[in-house]
Amino acid sequence: MKLLLADSDPERARIVAADLAANDFGTGGTVSVVRPRPGELLLDAVAREQPDVVIVDMARPDRDGLDDIRHITRHDPRPIVMFVDADDAGFMAEAIEAGVSSYNVVGATLPEVKPIVQAAVIMFRRYRQVEADLHRAEASLQERAFIDRAKAVLMRQRNTGEPEAYRWLRRQAMDRGLRIVEIARQVVEAAEKGGGKDGR
């Protein structure tokens, strides 16, 4: 597991990096901790290192710093753990909206980081699974809507019932080696363009 640690305090970063590297996080493999280069943007460090987890420590809530996190979440999502030393409910909401998996308000010394990182990874994976399930459900609904529209077109054009229209779609799909929704799209598009009576 590779962890990218972005901490504004070099001494604290050294201590935390050593503590993180001493844990295997239950993976049974080695753990490496890398740091951004001096002056390097967080998103550039992520692109260069491709870490499994990003840990960000801010001396204070910094809304400008959320831009990099938003970019990472959109283009290269991964678990992001954030530590701040000031309680700011508004910033917390913005950070979570930006893609932070675990938001932690701490003092001068970081708490036990291992369980926080582990929880962040689990929550990130769970969120991604829910997101993927939602996308699949939305795609299924869209496909169902196309098929229903195609059946309506065929029922009107062929003066037939719903079961017959669906059987026609299924037969066309089997004969042409396509999915039913692909045939349905062709039928709907042909109807919208004033296609022939057979729906093709």
VEXLUMMAR-324138 format. One record per residue (C-alpha): residue number from 1; chain; z, x, y. Coordinates in steps of 0.5 Angstrom, whole numbers. Layout:
@seq->NUM	mol->A	Z->Z	X->X	Y->Y
...
//
This chain:
@seq->1	mol->A	Z->0	X->0	Y->0
@seq->2	mol->A	Z->-2	X->3	Y->7
@seq->3	mol->A	Z->2	X->1	Y->13
@seq->4	mol->A	Z->0	X->2	Y->20
@seq->5	mol->A	Z->6	X->3	Y->25
@seq->6	mol->A	Z->5	X->2	Y->32
@seq->7	mol->A	Z->12	X->3	Y->36
@seq->8	mol->A	Z->13	X->5	Y->43
@seq->9	mol->A	Z->19	X->9	Y->41
@seq->10	mol->A	Z->17	X->16	Y->37
@seq->11	mol->A	Z->24	X->17	Y->34
@seq->12	mol->A	Z->25	X->10	Y->32
@seq->13	mol->A	Z->18	X->10	Y->29
@seq->14	mol->A	Z->19	X->17	Y->25
@seq->15	mol->A	Z->26	X->14	Y->22
@seq->16	mol->A	Z->22	X->7	Y->20
@seq->17	mol->A	Z->16	X->11	Y->17
@seq->18	mol->A	Z->21	X->15	Y->13
@seq->19	mol->A	Z->25	X->9	Y->11
@seq->20	mol->A	Z->18	X->5	Y->9
@seq->21	mol->A	Z->15	X->10	Y->5
@seq->22	mol->A	Z->21	X->11	Y->1
@seq->23	mol->A	Z->20	X->4	Y->-2
@seq->24	mol->A	Z->14	X->2	Y->-6
@seq->25	mol->A	Z->15	X->-6	Y->-4
@seq->26	mol->A	Z->15	X->-8	Y->-12
@seq->27	mol->A	Z->7	X->-5	Y->-12
@seq->28	mol->A	Z->9	X->0	Y->-17
@seq->29	mol->A	Z->4	X->5	Y->-13
@seq->30	mol->A	Z->5	X->9	Y->-7
@seq->31	mol->A	Z->6	X->7	Y->0
@seq->32	mol->A	Z->3	X->11	Y->6
@seq->33	mol->A	Z->5	X->10	Y->13
@seq->34	mol->A	Z->0	X->11	Y->19
@seq->35	mol->A	Z->1	X->11	Y->26
@seq->36	mol->A	Z->-5	X->10	Y->32
@seq->37	mol->A	Z->-7	X->16	Y->35
@seq->38	mol->A	Z->-4	X->17	Y->42
@seq->39	mol->A	Z->-7	X->12	Y->47
@seq->40	mol->A	Z->-11	X->9	Y->41
@seq->41	mol->A	Z->-12	X->1	Y->42
@seq->42	mol->A	Z->-9	X->-3	Y->36
@seq->43	mol->A	Z->-15	X->-6	Y->34
@seq->44	mol->A	Z->-19	X->1	Y->33
@seq->45	mol->A	Z->-13	X->4	Y->29
@seq->46	mol->A	Z->-14	X->-2	Y->24
@seq->47	mol->A	Z->-21	X->-1	Y->24
@seq->48	mol->A	Z->-20	X->6	Y->23
@seq->49	mol->A	Z->-14	X->6	Y->18
@seq->50	mol->A	Z->-16	X->-1	Y->14
@seq->51	mol->A	Z->-8	X->-2	Y->13
@seq->52	mol->A	Z->-5	X->-7	Y->8
@seq->53	mol->A	Z->0	X->-9	Y->13
@seq->54	mol->A	Z->1	X->-8	Y->21
@seq->55	mol->A	Z->8	X->-7	Y->24
@seq->56	mol->A	Z->8	X->-8	Y->32
@seq->57	mol->A	Z->14	X->-6	Y->35
@seq->58	mol->A	Z->14	X->-8	Y->43
@seq->59	mol->A	Z->19	X->-5	Y->48
@seq->60	mol->A	Z->18	X->-12	Y->51
@seq->61	mol->A	Z->14	X->-18	Y->50
@seq->62	mol->A	Z->7	X->-16	Y->52
@seq->63	mol->A	Z->2	X->-22	Y->53
@seq->64	mol->A	Z->-4	X->-17	Y->54
@seq->65	mol->A	Z->-2	X->-14	Y->47
@seq->66	mol->A	Z->-4	X->-20	Y->44
@seq->67	mol->A	Z->-11	X->-19	Y->45
@seq->68	mol->A	Z->-12	X->-14	Y->40
@seq->69	mol->A	Z->-8	X->-18	Y->35
@seq->70	mol->A	Z->-12	X->-24	Y->36
@seq->71	mol->A	Z->-19	X->-20	Y->35
@seq->72	mol->A	Z->-16	X->-17	Y->29
@seq->73	mol->A	Z->-14	X->-24	Y->26
@seq->74	mol->A	Z->-21	X->-27	Y->28
@seq->75	mol->A	Z->-25	X->-21	Y->25
@seq->76	mol->A	Z->-21	X->-17	Y->20
@seq->77	mol->A	Z->-14	X->-21	Y->18
@seq->78	mol->A	Z->-8	X->-18	Y->15
@seq->79	mol->A	Z->-1	X->-19	Y->15
@seq->80	mol->A	Z->2	X->-17	Y->22
@seq->81	mol->A	Z->10	X->-16	Y->23
@seq->82	mol->A	Z->12	X->-16	Y->30
@seq->83	mol->A	Z->19	X->-14	Y->33
@seq->84	mol->A	Z->21	X->-15	Y->40
@seq->85	mol->A	Z->27	X->-13	Y->44
@seq->86	mol->A	Z->27	X->-20	Y->48
@seq->87	mol->A	Z->28	X->-27	Y->46
@seq->88	mol->A	Z->22	X->-31	Y->49
@seq->89	mol->A	Z->20	X->-37	Y->46
@seq->90	mol->A	Z->14	X->-38	Y->50
@seq->91	mol->A	Z->11	X->-31	Y->48
@seq->92	mol->A	Z->14	X->-32	Y->40
@seq->93	mol->A	Z->9	X->-39	Y->40
@seq->94	mol->A	Z->3	X->-35	Y->43
@seq->95	mol->A	Z->4	X->-29	Y->38
@seq->96	mol->A	Z->4	X->-34	Y->32
@seq->97	mol->A	Z->-2	X->-37	Y->35
@seq->98	mol->A	Z->-5	X->-30	Y->36
@seq->99	mol->A	Z->-4	X->-29	Y->28
@seq->100	mol->A	Z->3	X->-26	Y->27
@seq->101	mol->A	Z->6	X->-27	Y->20
@seq->102	mol->A	Z->13	X->-25	Y->22
@seq->103	mol->A	Z->16	X->-25	Y->29
@seq->104	mol->A	Z->23	X->-22	Y->30
@seq->105	mol->A	Z->27	X->-21	Y->36
@seq->106	mol->A	Z->32	X->-14	Y->35
@seq->107	mol->A	Z->36	X->-10	Y->38
@seq->108	mol->A	Z->35	X->-2	Y->39
@seq->109	mol->A	Z->35	X->-1	Y->32
@seq->110	mol->A	Z->30	X->-4	Y->27
@seq->111	mol->A	Z->34	X->-8	Y->21
@seq->112	mol->A	Z->32	X->-7	Y->14
@seq->113	mol->A	Z->24	X->-8	Y->14
@seq->114	mol->A	Z->22	X->-8	Y->7
@seq->115	mol->A	Z->24	X->-16	Y->6
@seq->116	mol->A	Z->21	X->-17	Y->13
@seq->117	mol->A	Z->15	X->-14	Y->11
@seq->118	mol->A	Z->15	X->-17	Y->4
@seq->119	mol->A	Z->16	X->-24	Y->7
@seq->120	mol->A	Z->10	X->-23	Y->12
@seq->121	mol->A	Z->5	X->-21	Y->6
@seq->122	mol->A	Z->7	X->-27	Y->2
@seq->123	mol->A	Z->7	X->-32	Y->8
@seq->124	mol->A	Z->0	X->-29	Y->10
@seq->125	mol->A	Z->-3	X->-30	Y->3
@seq->126	mol->A	Z->0	X->-37	Y->3
@seq->127	mol->A	Z->-3	X->-39	Y->9
@seq->128	mol->A	Z->-10	X->-36	Y->7
@seq->129	mol->A	Z->-10	X->-40	Y->1
@seq->130	mol->A	Z->-8	X->-46	Y->5
@seq->131	mol->A	Z->-14	X->-44	Y->10
@seq->132	mol->A	Z->-19	X->-43	Y->4
@seq->133	mol->A	Z->-17	X->-50	Y->0
@seq->134	mol->A	Z->-18	X->-54	Y->7
@seq->135	mol->A	Z->-25	X->-51	Y->8
@seq->136	mol->A	Z->-26	X->-53	Y->1
@seq->137	mol->A	Z->-24	X->-60	Y->2
@seq->138	mol->A	Z->-28	X->-60	Y->9
@seq->139	mol->A	Z->-34	X->-58	Y->5
@seq->140	mol->A	Z->-33	X->-63	Y->0
@seq->141	mol->A	Z->-32	X->-68	Y->5
@seq->142	mol->A	Z->-39	X->-66	Y->8
@seq->143	mol->A	Z->-42	X->-66	Y->2
@seq->144	mol->A	Z->-40	X->-73	Y->0
@seq->145	mol->A	Z->-42	X->-75	Y->6
@seq->146	mol->A	Z->-49	X->-73	Y->5
@seq->147	mol->A	Z->-50	X->-76	Y->-2
@seq->148	mol->A	Z->-47	X->-82	Y->1
@seq->149	mol->A	Z->-52	X->-82	Y->7
@seq->150	mol->A	Z->-58	X->-80	Y->2
@seq->151	mol->A	Z->-56	X->-86	Y->-3
@seq->152	mol->A	Z->-56	X->-91	Y->3
@seq->153	mol->A	Z->-63	X->-88	Y->5
@seq->154	mol->A	Z->-66	X->-89	Y->-2
@seq->155	mol->A	Z->-63	X->-96	Y->-3
@seq->156	mol->A	Z->-66	X->-98	Y->3
@seq->157	mol->A	Z->-73	X->-94	Y->2
@seq->158	mol->A	Z->-73	X->-96	Y->-6
@seq->159	mol->A	Z->-70	X->-103	Y->-5
@seq->160	mol->A	Z->-65	X->-101	Y->-11
@seq->161	mol->A	Z->-57	X->-101	Y->-12
@seq->162	mol->A	Z->-52	X->-95	Y->-11
@seq->163	mol->A	Z->-52	X->-93	Y->-19
@seq->164	mol->A	Z->-60	X->-92	Y->-19
@seq->165	mol->A	Z->-60	X->-88	Y->-12
@seq->166	mol->A	Z->-55	X->-83	Y->-15
@seq->167	mol->A	Z->-58	X->-83	Y->-22
@seq->168	mol->A	Z->-65	X->-81	Y->-18
@seq->169	mol->A	Z->-61	X->-76	Y->-14
@seq->170	mol->A	Z->-58	X->-73	Y->-20
@seq->171	mol->A	Z->-65	X->-73	Y->-24
@seq->172	mol->A	Z->-68	X->-69	Y->-18
@seq->173	mol->A	Z->-63	X->-64	Y->-18
@seq->174	mol->A	Z->-63	X->-63	Y->-25
@seq->175	mol->A	Z->-71	X->-63	Y->-25
@seq->176	mol->A	Z->-71	X->-58	Y->-19
@seq->177	mol->A	Z->-65	X->-53	Y->-21
@seq->178	mol->A	Z->-61	X->-55	Y->-15
@seq->179	mol->A	Z->-55	X->-58	Y->-13
@seq->180	mol->A	Z->-54	X->-66	Y->-12
@seq->181	mol->A	Z->-52	X->-64	Y->-5
@seq->182	mol->A	Z->-58	X->-60	Y->-3
@seq->183	mol->A	Z->-63	X->-66	Y->-6
@seq->184	mol->A	Z->-59	X->-71	Y->-1
@seq->185	mol->A	Z->-60	X->-66	Y->5
@seq->186	mol->A	Z->-67	X->-66	Y->4
@seq->187	mol->A	Z->-67	X->-74	Y->3
@seq->188	mol->A	Z->-63	X->-75	Y->9
@seq->189	mol->A	Z->-67	X->-70	Y->13
@seq->190	mol->A	Z->-74	X->-73	Y->11
@seq->191	mol->A	Z->-71	X->-80	Y->13
@seq->192	mol->A	Z->-69	X->-77	Y->20
@seq->193	mol->A	Z->-76	X->-74	Y->21
@seq->194	mol->A	Z->-80	X->-81	Y->18
@seq->195	mol->A	Z->-81	X->-78	Y->11
@seq->196	mol->A	Z->-84	X->-82	Y->6
@seq->197	mol->A	Z->-82	X->-88	Y->2
@seq->198	mol->A	Z->-80	X->-83	Y->-4
@seq->199	mol->A	Z->-75	X->-80	Y->0
@seq->200	mol->A	Z->-78	X->-73	Y->-1
//
